[in-house]
Amino acid sequence: MYELTKHEEYILLSVCKLSGNAYIVTIRKEISELTGKSINYGSLCNTLYSLVRKGYIISTESQPQAQKGGRRKVLYNLTKEGIKALRHTYEVQKQAWEGVSRIVFAGESRDD
């Protein structure tokens, strides 16, 4: 139904956070900041295409950039199904962590 891989989840979260300015460069940067890891463009493009096919995001072209020879950007936005998929993933993770977080984080202060 709404089973997302971590890769898909990070991309959907990035598209959501970048609201209206989500294109391949900004998505890649957002994921890198979130995870501390670099994602290659090929993998990102393939996953974006897959998420479009699943109906979780839509792609649109921007207006050409104002500079001479300015190119259009392919922008991505969440669909209602994409929001549902993120919500489902969040709920599953919240339930999975229930009861475990107190063990995993036992004895740690909030500043650690």
Buried (B, 14 or more C-beta within 10 A) or exposed (E): EBEBEEBBBBBBBBBBBBEEBBBBEBBBBBBBEEEEEEBEEEEBEEBBEBBBEBEBBEBEEBEEEEEEEEEEBBBBBBBEBBEBBBEBBEEEEEEEEEEEEEEEEEEEEEEE
